[in-house]
Amino acid sequence: DVLEEVQHRLEEANEAEHTDLETSARTAGYRIREYRPSDGLEIARRVYEAYGRTYANPDLYVPERIERLNRDGRLHSIVCEAPDGGIVGHYGLERPDLGPTGEAGQAVIDHRHRGHGLMRPMREAVEELGRNLGLIGVWSQPTAMHPLSQRMNIKFGSAPCALQLGRMPSGTVFRGGVAGSSSDHAPGGRRSNFLYWHALEEEAPLAAHAPDALVELLTALYAARGREVEFNHDGIASHAPKGEPVHCRYSNETGSAWISVDRLDAGTTDAIRAAADAMESAANAEAVFVDLPIDDPGTPAAADRLLNDGFSPCGIAPRVIPREDERRTEDALRVVRHTAPVDLPGVVAEGELGRRLAEFASGGAWTGPEDS
């Protein structure tokens, strides 16, 4: 029946979607274009056919929301038209805060039109759109449950920056039955994502600050990204105090809390710890992520205190800390603390840096499969 057919597709065909980078004799017949009013219904259909009800962003199931987000500039949809004019693919550029970076994702191709390399021109159109909007870069969050979406990001020239262990609820289904997935999972364990970055303009050299124990891997992450960095030189923070230094938000959909720190003053670390405790006790957050400004000389000491409080390092969150010049947003050292089990055995890492991030984020406890 129909349900069995959809399940079979989820279990057998999703790999083709994520590796759909090679052209065919039919590729030239497809057209890549930006969103038009009334495209929302077909985009919602493609998402539902590919994911059932498992996709993490509920907005993509509602045509009116897709239309409103595109109209407001918080989502820029790139669609793929088949030769008959039907919409068969979607790739999104999300900008919820209309800031200088965007998230590339929400990629889907109708199963009947896979095998023609359509992911590549859609992704290229997303990056070109980002340049036209004046963005400094795009980031993406491929699942850690299999290596294919990680591999696609690498092929597009993106660099791994962090592993966000336990970012998503335990029931999250990113893909079904994809080759390379781990067969081992922690019962009830929360799911994880990698974080990748693709700069759209040259990034300025960075004077960074981090605990000495983290510098070796962070240096390798910056080398892969192509950004010049020098760690832990003497100096003062390169930004002037402005407003509250600590900002918090909670995501009910993911059960995760996020604490962003603009600068580190006397007492800021205590404020971070109090905010994290409140998020766990009052909001029942199962994962609390903290972003520390990597250009602040106070970050090494603050990070050491948090790591001693049960936080674990994730890596670098690219260009997420606001600065006086909005386009000069800076990187963060991202750490996380969990109150619920994490599906560490289910983490699959692509490439050497992916493996190093998995070991780094787990404190050396990761022994999951690595794609070769």
C-alpha positions as YAML, in Angstrom:
chain: A
units: angstrom
residues:
- id: 1
  name: ASP
  ca: [0.00, 0.00, 0.00]
- id: 2
  name: VAL
  ca: [0.96, 3.70, -0.09]
- id: 3
  name: LEU
  ca: [2.40, 3.79, 3.41]
- id: 4
  name: GLU
  ca: [4.60, 0.78, 2.72]
- id: 5
  name: GLU
  ca: [5.78, 2.38, -0.52]
- id: 6
  name: VAL
  ca: [6.73, 5.61, 1.27]
- id: 7
  name: GLN
  ca: [8.54, 3.69, 4.02]
- id: 8
  name: HIS
  ca: [10.43, 1.66, 1.43]
- id: 9
  name: ARG
  ca: [11.49, 4.88, -0.27]
- id: 10
  name: LEU
  ca: [12.71, 6.31, 3.02]
- id: 11
  name: GLU
  ca: [14.73, 3.17, 3.69]
- id: 12
  name: GLU
  ca: [16.18, 2.63, 0.24]
- id: 13
  name: ALA
  ca: [16.32, 5.85, -1.77]
- id: 14
  name: ASN
  ca: [17.41, 8.66, 0.53]
- id: 15
  name: GLU
  ca: [21.09, 8.09, -0.17]
- id: 16
  name: ALA
  ca: [20.50, 9.10, -3.79]
- id: 17
  name: GLU
  ca: [19.07, 12.42, -2.67]
- id: 18
  name: HIS
  ca: [22.15, 13.34, -0.69]
- id: 19
  name: THR
  ca: [24.64, 12.18, -3.28]
- id: 20
  name: ASP
  ca: [22.72, 13.59, -6.24]
- id: 21
  name: LEU
  ca: [25.65, 15.65, -7.52]
- id: 22
  name: GLU
  ca: [26.47, 14.03, -10.88]
- id: 23
  name: THR
  ca: [24.70, 15.22, -14.02]
- id: 24
  name: SER
  ca: [22.91, 13.07, -16.59]
- id: 25
  name: ALA
  ca: [21.70, 13.51, -20.14]
- id: 26
  name: ARG
  ca: [18.46, 14.96, -18.76]
- id: 27
  name: THR
  ca: [19.97, 17.54, -16.39]
- id: 28
  name: ALA
  ca: [19.87, 20.44, -18.84]
- id: 29
  name: GLY
  ca: [16.10, 20.11, -19.10]
- id: 30
  name: TYR
  ca: [15.62, 21.24, -15.50]
- id: 31
  name: ARG
  ca: [15.45, 24.87, -14.41]
- id: 32
  name: ILE
  ca: [16.73, 26.33, -11.13]
- id: 33
  name: ARG
  ca: [15.01, 29.54, -10.04]
- id: 34
  name: GLU
  ca: [14.03, 31.62, -7.03]
- id: 35
  name: TYR
  ca: [10.71, 31.36, -5.23]
- id: 36
  name: ARG
  ca: [7.49, 32.71, -6.71]
- id: 37
  name: PRO
  ca: [4.19, 33.30, -4.89]
- id: 38
  name: SER
  ca: [2.08, 30.13, -5.02]
- id: 39
  name: ASP
  ca: [5.13, 27.80, -4.98]
- id: 40
  name: GLY
  ca: [4.46, 27.00, -1.32]
- id: 41
  name: LEU
  ca: [2.01, 24.15, -1.88]
- id: 42
  name: GLU
  ca: [4.37, 22.18, -4.14]
- id: 43
  name: ILE
  ca: [7.30, 22.74, -1.77]
- id: 44
  name: ALA
  ca: [5.20, 21.42, 1.13]
- id: 45
  name: ARG
  ca: [4.25, 18.38, -0.95]
- id: 46
  name: ARG
  ca: [7.87, 17.58, -1.77]
- id: 47
  name: VAL
  ca: [8.83, 17.82, 1.90]
- id: 48
  name: TYR
  ca: [5.95, 15.59, 2.99]
- id: 49
  name: GLU
  ca: [6.66, 12.97, 0.31]
- id: 50
  name: ALA
  ca: [10.33, 12.79, 1.30]
- id: 51
  name: TYR
  ca: [10.08, 13.00, 5.08]
- id: 52
  name: GLY
  ca: [6.54, 12.07, 6.06]
- id: 53
  name: ARG
  ca: [5.86, 13.97, 9.29]
- id: 54
  name: THR
  ca: [9.43, 13.69, 10.58]
- id: 55
  name: TYR
  ca: [10.94, 16.95, 9.28]
- id: 56
  name: ALA
  ca: [12.18, 19.17, 12.11]
- id: 57
  name: ASN
  ca: [10.86, 22.47, 10.70]
- id: 58
  name: PRO
  ca: [7.02, 22.45, 10.77]
- id: 59
  name: ASP
  ca: [6.84, 25.66, 8.71]
- id: 60
  name: LEU
  ca: [7.67, 23.70, 5.56]
- id: 61
  name: TYR
  ca: [4.43, 21.73, 5.83]
- id: 62
  name: VAL
  ca: [2.27, 24.87, 5.61]
- id: 63
  name: PRO
  ca: [2.18, 26.72, 2.24]
- id: 64
  name: GLU
  ca: [1.02, 29.98, 3.87]
- id: 65
  name: ARG
  ca: [4.02, 29.95, 6.21]
- id: 66
  name: ILE
  ca: [6.40, 29.26, 3.32]
- id: 67
  name: GLU
  ca: [4.88, 32.21, 1.48]
- id: 68
  name: ARG
  ca: [5.11, 34.55, 4.48]
- id: 69
  name: LEU
  ca: [8.71, 33.60, 5.31]
- id: 70
  name: ASN
  ca: [9.80, 34.18, 1.71]
- id: 71
  name: ARG
  ca: [7.95, 37.49, 1.60]
- id: 72
  name: ASP
  ca: [9.61, 38.64, 4.84]
- id: 73
  name: GLY
  ca: [13.09, 37.57, 3.70]
- id: 74
  name: ARG
  ca: [13.47, 35.09, 6.56]
- id: 75
  name: LEU
  ca: [13.51, 32.23, 4.07]
- id: 76
  name: HIS
  ca: [14.76, 32.37, 0.49]
- id: 77
  name: SER
  ca: [13.55, 29.31, -1.40]
- id: 78
  name: ILE
  ca: [15.40, 28.02, -4.46]
- id: 79
  name: VAL
  ca: [13.27, 25.59, -6.46]
- id: 80
  name: CYS
  ca: [13.97, 23.15, -9.27]
- id: 81
  name: GLU
  ca: [11.47, 22.90, -12.13]
- id: 82
  name: ALA
  ca: [11.15, 19.78, -14.25]
- id: 83
  name: PRO
  ca: [10.79, 20.09, -18.04]
- id: 84
  name: ASP
  ca: [7.00, 19.96, -17.62]
- id: 85
  name: GLY
  ca: [7.09, 22.94, -15.21]
- id: 86
  name: GLY
  ca: [6.43, 20.98, -12.03]
- id: 87
  name: ILE
  ca: [8.44, 21.83, -8.91]
- id: 88
  name: VAL
  ca: [10.56, 18.79, -8.05]
- id: 89
  name: GLY
  ca: [13.22, 20.21, -5.71]
- id: 90
  name: HIS
  ca: [13.81, 22.78, -2.98]
- id: 91
  name: TYR
  ca: [16.87, 24.23, -1.25]
- id: 92
  name: GLY
  ca: [16.45, 26.97, 1.34]
- id: 93
  name: LEU
  ca: [18.51, 29.84, 2.72]
- id: 94
  name: GLU
  ca: [17.16, 30.70, 6.19]
- id: 95
  name: ARG
  ca: [17.72, 34.07, 7.88]
- id: 96
  name: PRO
  ca: [15.37, 34.11, 10.90]
- id: 97
  name: ASP
  ca: [17.02, 37.23, 12.38]
- id: 98
  name: LEU
  ca: [17.82, 38.88, 9.01]
- id: 99
  name: GLY
  ca: [21.47, 38.92, 10.08]
- id: 100
  name: PRO
  ca: [24.67, 38.79, 8.01]
- id: 101
  name: THR
  ca: [24.76, 34.97, 7.82]
- id: 102
  name: GLY
  ca: [22.25, 32.37, 6.67]
- id: 103
  name: GLU
  ca: [21.63, 28.65, 7.08]
- id: 104
  name: ALA
  ca: [21.67, 26.52, 3.92]
- id: 105
  name: GLY
  ca: [19.39, 23.52, 4.17]
- id: 106
  name: GLN
  ca: [15.82, 22.24, 3.77]
- id: 107
  name: ALA
  ca: [17.03, 20.38, 0.70]
- id: 108
  name: VAL
  ca: [14.74, 17.87, -0.96]
- id: 109
  name: ILE
  ca: [14.34, 16.29, -4.41]
- id: 110
  name: ASP
  ca: [11.29, 14.38, -5.64]
- id: 111
  name: HIS
  ca: [12.30, 10.70, -5.66]
- id: 112
  name: ARG
  ca: [11.15, 10.44, -9.28]
- id: 113
  name: HIS
  ca: [13.71, 13.05, -10.38]
- id: 114
  name: ARG
  ca: [16.84, 11.96, -8.55]
- id: 115
  name: GLY
  ca: [20.01, 10.98, -10.35]
- id: 116
  name: HIS
  ca: [20.42, 14.15, -12.44]
- id: 117
  name: GLY
  ca: [22.80, 16.17, -10.24]
- id: 118
  name: LEU
  ca: [20.12, 18.65, -9.18]
- id: 119
  name: MET
  ca: [21.47, 19.24, -5.67]
- id: 120
  name: ARG
  ca: [24.58, 20.97, -6.99]
- id: 121
  name: PRO
  ca: [22.95, 23.77, -9.04]
- id: 122
  name: MET
  ca: [20.42, 24.39, -6.26]
- id: 123
  name: ARG
  ca: [23.19, 24.73, -3.67]
- id: 124
  name: GLU
  ca: [25.19, 26.96, -6.04]
- id: 125
  name: ALA
  ca: [22.10, 29.14, -6.44]
- id: 126
  name: VAL
  ca: [21.75, 29.38, -2.64]
- id: 127
  name: GLU
  ca: [25.34, 30.56, -2.32]
- id: 128
  name: GLU
  ca: [24.96, 33.05, -5.17]
- id: 129
  name: LEU
  ca: [21.82, 34.36, -3.53]
- id: 130
  name: GLY
  ca: [23.76, 34.78, -0.30]
- id: 131
  name: ARG
  ca: [26.39, 36.83, -2.10]
- id: 132
  name: ASN
  ca: [23.71, 39.00, -3.72]
- id: 133
  name: LEU
  ca: [22.22, 39.62, -0.27]
- id: 134
  name: GLY
  ca: [25.65, 40.67, 0.99]
- id: 135
  name: LEU
  ca: [25.98, 37.78, 3.44]
- id: 136
  name: ILE
  ca: [29.40, 37.02, 4.89]
- id: 137
  name: GLY
  ca: [28.78, 33.26, 4.86]
- id: 138
  name: VAL
  ca: [26.35, 30.37, 5.12]
- id: 139
  name: TRP
  ca: [26.30, 27.53, 7.61]
- id: 140
  name: SER
  ca: [24.56, 24.19, 7.72]
- id: 141
  name: GLN
  ca: [23.81, 21.49, 10.26]
- id: 142
  name: PRO
  ca: [24.06, 18.02, 8.70]
- id: 143
  name: THR
  ca: [22.90, 15.13, 10.82]
- id: 144
  name: ALA
  ca: [25.45, 13.04, 12.72]
- id: 145
  name: MET
  ca: [23.35, 9.90, 12.16]
- id: 146
  name: HIS
  ca: [25.00, 9.19, 8.79]
- id: 147
  name: PRO
  ca: [27.84, 10.71, 6.74]
- id: 148
  name: LEU
  ca: [26.05, 11.53, 3.50]
- id: 149
  name: SER
  ca: [24.86, 15.06, 4.24]
- id: 150
  name: GLN
  ca: [28.25, 15.76, 5.84]
- id: 151
  name: ARG
  ca: [29.91, 14.53, 2.66]
- id: 152
  name: MET
  ca: [27.70, 16.74, 0.51]
- id: 153
  name: ASN
  ca: [28.77, 19.81, 2.49]
- id: 154
  name: ILE
  ca: [32.42, 18.91, 2.07]
- id: 155
  name: LYS
  ca: [31.94, 18.53, -1.70]
- id: 156
  name: PHE
  ca: [30.44, 22.01, -1.77]
- id: 157
  name: GLY
  ca: [33.55, 23.42, -0.08]
- id: 158
  name: SER
  ca: [32.14, 23.82, 3.44]
- id: 159
  name: ALA
  ca: [34.36, 23.13, 6.46]
- id: 160
  name: PRO
  ca: [33.37, 21.33, 9.69]
- id: 161
  name: CYS
  ca: [33.41, 23.59, 12.74]
- id: 162
  name: ALA
  ca: [31.64, 21.77, 15.57]
- id: 163
  name: LEU
  ca: [29.70, 18.72, 16.68]
- id: 164
  name: GLN
  ca: [26.54, 19.65, 18.60]
- id: 165
  name: LEU
  ca: [25.91, 16.54, 20.68]
- id: 166
  name: GLY
  ca: [22.33, 16.12, 21.85]
- id: 167
  name: ARG
  ca: [20.92, 19.11, 20.00]
- id: 168
  name: MET
  ca: [17.73, 17.30, 18.90]
- id: 169
  name: PRO
  ca: [15.18, 15.17, 20.80]
- id: 170
  name: SER
  ca: [15.61, 11.41, 20.95]
- id: 171
  name: GLY
  ca: [12.65, 10.79, 18.64]
- id: 172
  name: THR
  ca: [14.03, 12.91, 15.81]
- id: 173
  name: VAL
  ca: [14.26, 11.03, 12.50]
- id: 174
  name: PHE
  ca: [16.59, 12.74, 10.03]
- id: 175
  name: ARG
  ca: [16.63, 9.97, 7.42]
- id: 176
  name: GLY
  ca: [15.55, 6.38, 7.36]
- id: 177
  name: GLY
  ca: [17.74, 3.41, 6.49]
- id: 178
  name: VAL
  ca: [20.57, 5.35, 4.83]
- id: 179
  name: ALA
  ca: [23.76, 3.45, 4.04]
- id: 180
  name: GLY
  ca: [26.49, 4.33, 6.49]
- id: 181
  name: SER
  ca: [24.14, 4.84, 9.42]
- id: 182
  name: SER
  ca: [25.19, 3.35, 12.72]
- id: 183
  name: SER
  ca: [23.37, 0.18, 13.76]
- id: 184
  name: ASP
  ca: [24.02, 1.04, 17.42]
- id: 185
  name: HIS
  ca: [22.01, 3.64, 19.33]
- id: 186
  name: ALA
  ca: [21.65, 4.61, 22.97]
- id: 187
  name: PRO
  ca: [18.01, 3.96, 24.01]
- id: 188
  name: GLY
  ca: [16.30, 7.32, 24.45]
- id: 189
  name: GLY
  ca: [19.46, 9.17, 23.47]
- id: 190
  name: ARG
  ca: [19.20, 12.67, 22.01]
- id: 191
  name: ARG
  ca: [20.34, 13.13, 18.39]
- id: 192
  name: SER
  ca: [23.26, 15.25, 17.23]
- id: 193
  name: ASN
  ca: [24.30, 17.52, 14.35]
- id: 194
  name: PHE
  ca: [27.58, 18.63, 12.89]
- id: 195
  name: LEU
  ca: [28.03, 22.33, 12.11]
- id: 196
  name: TYR
  ca: [29.63, 23.37, 8.79]
- id: 197
  name: TRP
  ca: [30.64, 26.82, 7.54]
- id: 198
  name: HIS
  ca: [31.11, 28.27, 4.05]
- id: 199
  name: ALA
  ca: [32.50, 31.82, 3.91]
- id: 200
  name: LEU
  ca: [31.22, 33.99, 1.05]
- id: 201
  name: GLU
  ca: [33.96, 36.61, 1.50]
- id: 202
  name: GLU
  ca: [37.51, 36.57, 2.81]
- id: 203
  name: GLU
  ca: [37.61, 36.50, 6.60]
- id: 204
  name: ALA
  ca: [39.93, 38.81, 8.51]
- id: 205
  name: PRO
  ca: [42.75, 37.36, 10.63]
- id: 206
  name: LEU
  ca: [41.60, 36.53, 14.14]
- id: 207
  name: ALA
  ca: [43.20, 37.00, 17.57]
- id: 208
  name: ALA
  ca: [41.49, 34.17, 19.44]
- id: 209
  name: HIS
  ca: [41.39, 33.00, 23.05]
- id: 210
  name: ALA
  ca: [40.63, 29.47, 24.28]
- id: 211
  name: PRO
  ca: [41.84, 27.01, 26.93]
- id: 212
  name: ASP
  ca: [45.22, 25.58, 26.00]
- id: 213
  name: ALA
  ca: [43.83, 22.03, 25.90]
- id: 214
  name: LEU
  ca: [41.50, 22.99, 23.03]
- id: 215
  name: VAL
  ca: [43.89, 25.04, 20.91]
- id: 216
  name: GLU
  ca: [45.33, 22.20, 18.80]
- id: 217
  name: LEU
  ca: [41.99, 21.07, 17.38]
- id: 218
  name: LEU
  ca: [40.62, 24.59, 17.07]
- id: 219
  name: THR
  ca: [43.71, 25.51, 15.05]
- id: 220
  name: ALA
  ca: [43.00, 22.58, 12.70]
- id: 221
  name: LEU
  ca: [39.38, 23.69, 12.32]
- id: 222
  name: TYR
  ca: [40.47, 27.19, 11.35]
- id: 223
  name: ALA
  ca: [43.04, 25.79, 8.90]
- id: 224
  name: ALA
  ca: [40.33, 23.76, 7.14]
- id: 225
  name: ARG
  ca: [38.20, 26.87, 6.98]
- id: 226
  name: GLY
  ca: [41.05, 28.97, 5.59]
- id: 227
  name: ARG
  ca: [40.96, 31.64, 8.30]
- id: 228
  name: GLU
  ca: [44.23, 32.90, 9.78]
- id: 229
  name: VAL
  ca: [44.22, 32.66, 13.58]
- id: 230
  name: GLU
  ca: [46.59, 33.34, 16.45]
- id: 231
  name: PHE
  ca: [45.68, 32.05, 19.91]
- id: 232
  name: ASN
  ca: [46.10, 33.51, 23.39]
- id: 233
  name: HIS
  ca: [48.25, 36.54, 22.78]
- id: 234
  name: ASP
  ca: [48.15, 39.31, 25.34]
- id: 235
  name: GLY
  ca: [45.59, 42.00, 24.66]
- id: 236
  name: ILE
  ca: [42.22, 43.41, 25.54]
- id: 237
  name: ALA
  ca: [38.80, 42.63, 24.14]
- id: 238
  name: SER
  ca: [38.40, 44.08, 20.66]
- id: 239
  name: HIS
  ca: [34.88, 45.34, 21.31]
- id: 240
  name: ALA
  ca: [33.36, 47.99, 23.53]
- id: 241
  name: PRO
  ca: [30.86, 47.07, 26.28]
- id: 242
  name: LYS
  ca: [27.29, 47.55, 25.12]
- id: 243
  name: GLY
  ca: [24.01, 46.32, 26.61]
- id: 244
  name: GLU
  ca: [23.57, 43.12, 28.58]
- id: 245
  name: PRO
  ca: [26.43, 40.64, 28.10]
- id: 246
  name: VAL
  ca: [24.33, 37.44, 28.44]
- id: 247
  name: HIS
  ca: [21.29, 36.52, 26.31]
- id: 248
  name: CYS
  ca: [19.16, 33.37, 26.63]
- id: 249
  name: ARG
  ca: [16.58, 31.58, 24.53]
- id: 250
  name: TYR
  ca: [14.80, 28.23, 24.69]
- id: 251
  name: SER
  ca: [13.52, 26.05, 21.86]
- id: 252
  name: ASN
  ca: [10.46, 24.03, 22.79]
- id: 253
  name: GLU
  ca: [10.73, 22.03, 19.55]
- id: 254
  name: THR
  ca: [14.24, 20.79, 20.33]
- id: 255
  name: GLY
  ca: [14.24, 20.90, 24.14]
- id: 256
  name: SER
  ca: [17.49, 22.89, 23.92]
- id: 257
  name: ALA
  ca: [18.51, 26.19, 25.50]
- id: 258
  name: TRP
  ca: [21.03, 28.66, 24.08]
- id: 259
  name: ILE
  ca: [23.06, 31.18, 26.06]
- id: 260
  name: SER
  ca: [24.99, 33.75, 24.00]
- id: 261
  name: VAL
  ca: [27.70, 35.86, 25.67]
- id: 262
  name: ASP
  ca: [28.70, 39.13, 24.00]
- id: 263
  name: ARG
  ca: [31.59, 39.85, 26.36]
- id: 264
  name: LEU
  ca: [33.10, 38.62, 29.62]
- id: 265
  name: ASP
  ca: [33.08, 41.04, 32.55]
- id: 266
  name: ALA
  ca: [33.52, 40.45, 36.26]
- id: 267
  name: GLY
  ca: [30.66, 38.21, 37.29]
- id: 268
  name: THR
  ca: [29.65, 37.15, 33.77]
- id: 269
  name: THR
  ca: [30.62, 33.52, 34.34]
- id: 270
  name: ASP
  ca: [28.42, 33.38, 37.44]
- id: 271
  name: ALA
  ca: [25.56, 34.82, 35.36]
- id: 272
  name: ILE
  ca: [26.11, 32.11, 32.73]
- id: 273
  name: ARG
  ca: [26.04, 29.37, 35.34]
- id: 274
  name: ALA
  ca: [22.88, 30.77, 36.92]
- id: 275
  name: ALA
  ca: [21.18, 31.03, 33.51]
- id: 276
  name: ALA
  ca: [22.13, 27.45, 32.64]
- id: 277
  name: ASP
  ca: [20.78, 26.16, 35.96]
- id: 278
  name: ALA
  ca: [17.53, 28.09, 35.41]
- id: 279
  name: MET
  ca: [17.12, 26.71, 31.89]
- id: 280
  name: GLU
  ca: [17.53, 23.17, 33.19]
- id: 281
  name: SER
  ca: [15.29, 23.52, 36.26]
- id: 282
  name: ALA
  ca: [12.59, 25.94, 35.10]
- id: 283
  name: ALA
  ca: [12.43, 25.25, 31.35]
- id: 284
  name: ASN
  ca: [13.41, 21.55, 31.61]
- id: 285
  name: ALA
  ca: [16.06, 22.03, 28.92]
- id: 286
  name: GLU
  ca: [17.78, 18.74, 28.16]
- id: 287
  name: ALA
  ca: [20.74, 20.44, 26.46]
- id: 288
  name: VAL
  ca: [22.14, 23.89, 27.28]
- id: 289
  name: PHE
  ca: [24.54, 25.39, 24.73]
- id: 290
  name: VAL
  ca: [26.76, 28.36, 25.63]
- id: 291
  name: ASP
  ca: [28.57, 30.56, 23.09]
- id: 292
  name: LEU
  ca: [31.63, 32.37, 24.45]
- id: 293
  name: PRO
  ca: [33.21, 35.17, 22.37]
- id: 294
  name: ILE
  ca: [36.44, 33.72, 21.04]
- id: 295
  name: ASP
  ca: [38.00, 37.18, 20.60]
- id: 296
  name: ASP
  ca: [37.63, 37.95, 24.33]
- id: 297
  name: PRO
  ca: [40.71, 37.35, 26.56]
- id: 298
  name: GLY
  ca: [38.34, 36.26, 29.35]
- id: 299
  name: THR
  ca: [37.10, 33.23, 27.41]
- id: 300
  name: PRO
  ca: [39.81, 30.71, 28.47]
- id: 301
  name: ALA
  ca: [39.08, 31.18, 32.18]
- id: 302
  name: ALA
  ca: [35.31, 31.19, 31.65]
- id: 303
  name: ALA
  ca: [35.49, 28.07, 29.48]
- id: 304
  name: ASP
  ca: [37.62, 26.25, 32.06]
- id: 305
  name: ARG
  ca: [35.04, 27.01, 34.77]
- id: 306
  name: LEU
  ca: [32.20, 25.77, 32.59]
- id: 307
  name: LEU
  ca: [34.08, 22.62, 31.61]
- id: 308
  name: ASN
  ca: [34.66, 21.95, 35.30]
- id: 309
  name: ASP
  ca: [30.90, 22.38, 35.82]
- id: 310
  name: GLY
  ca: [30.07, 19.49, 33.48]
- id: 311
  name: PHE
  ca: [29.99, 21.29, 30.13]
- id: 312
  name: SER
  ca: [31.68, 19.69, 27.11]
- id: 313
  name: PRO
  ca: [33.28, 21.46, 24.11]
- id: 314
  name: CYS
  ca: [31.49, 21.41, 20.76]
- id: 315
  name: GLY
  ca: [33.91, 23.45, 18.63]
- id: 316
  name: ILE
  ca: [33.55, 26.78, 16.84]
- id: 317
  name: ALA
  ca: [30.22, 28.46, 16.10]
- id: 318
  name: PRO
  ca: [31.02, 30.73, 13.12]
- id: 319
  name: ARG
  ca: [30.17, 34.44, 13.21]
- id: 320
  name: VAL
  ca: [27.39, 34.28, 15.81]
- id: 321
  name: ILE
  ca: [28.55, 36.93, 18.32]
- id: 322
  name: PRO
  ca: [27.24, 40.43, 17.49]
- id: 323
  name: ARG
  ca: [29.65, 43.35, 17.36]
- id: 324
  name: GLU
  ca: [29.28, 47.12, 16.91]
- id: 325
  name: ASP
  ca: [29.53, 46.69, 13.15]
- id: 326
  name: GLU
  ca: [26.78, 44.17, 12.35]
- id: 327
  name: ARG
  ca: [28.80, 42.65, 9.51]
- id: 328
  name: ARG
  ca: [31.72, 42.02, 11.85]
- id: 329
  name: THR
  ca: [29.94, 39.35, 13.87]
- id: 330
  name: GLU
  ca: [32.56, 37.12, 15.44]
- id: 331
  name: ASP
  ca: [33.07, 33.45, 16.22]
- id: 332
  name: ALA
  ca: [32.17, 31.72, 19.46]
- id: 333
  name: LEU
  ca: [33.64, 28.84, 21.39]
- id: 334
  name: ARG
  ca: [30.55, 26.64, 21.83]
- id: 335
  name: VAL
  ca: [30.12, 24.31, 24.83]
- id: 336
  name: VAL
  ca: [27.15, 22.22, 26.00]
- id: 337
  name: ARG
  ca: [25.79, 20.53, 29.12]
- id: 338
  name: HIS
  ca: [23.21, 17.72, 29.03]
- id: 339
  name: THR
  ca: [20.61, 16.55, 31.52]
- id: 340
  name: ALA
  ca: [19.39, 13.70, 29.29]
- id: 341
  name: PRO
  ca: [21.23, 10.80, 27.62]
- id: 342
  name: VAL
  ca: [22.91, 11.45, 24.26]
- id: 343
  name: ASP
  ca: [22.96, 8.89, 21.45]
- id: 344
  name: LEU
  ca: [26.74, 8.80, 21.26]
- id: 345
  name: PRO
  ca: [26.94, 5.30, 19.67]
- id: 346
  name: GLY
  ca: [24.75, 6.59, 16.83]
- id: 347
  name: VAL
  ca: [27.15, 9.36, 15.82]
- id: 348
  name: VAL
  ca: [28.76, 8.73, 12.42]
- id: 349
  name: ALA
  ca: [31.65, 10.99, 11.41]
- id: 350
  name: GLU
  ca: [32.80, 11.82, 7.89]
- id: 351
  name: GLY
  ca: [36.52, 12.43, 7.38]
- id: 352
  name: GLU
  ca: [39.44, 13.05, 9.70]
- id: 353
  name: LEU
  ca: [38.14, 16.32, 11.13]
- id: 354
  name: GLY
  ca: [34.72, 14.78, 11.71]
- id: 355
  name: ARG
  ca: [36.34, 11.95, 13.67]
- id: 356
  name: ARG
  ca: [38.46, 14.37, 15.68]
- id: 357
  name: LEU
  ca: [35.40, 16.47, 16.49]
- id: 358
  name: ALA
  ca: [33.52, 13.39, 17.67]
- id: 359
  name: GLU
  ca: [36.37, 12.39, 19.99]
- id: 360
  name: PHE
  ca: [36.81, 16.01, 21.11]
- id: 361
  name: ALA
  ca: [33.13, 16.59, 21.91]
- id: 362
  name: SER
  ca: [32.74, 13.27, 23.71]
- id: 363
  name: GLY
  ca: [35.89, 13.57, 25.81]
- id: 364
  name: GLY
  ca: [37.36, 10.60, 23.96]
- id: 365
  name: ALA
  ca: [34.36, 8.35, 24.65]
- id: 366
  name: TRP
  ca: [33.19, 8.19, 21.03]
- id: 367
  name: THR
  ca: [33.79, 4.83, 19.38]
- id: 368
  name: GLY
  ca: [31.14, 5.08, 16.69]
- id: 369
  name: PRO
  ca: [31.59, 4.23, 12.99]
- id: 370
  name: GLU
  ca: [33.68, 6.48, 10.79]
- id: 371
  name: ASP
  ca: [33.04, 6.63, 7.07]
- id: 372
  name: SER
  ca: [36.23, 6.08, 5.14]
...
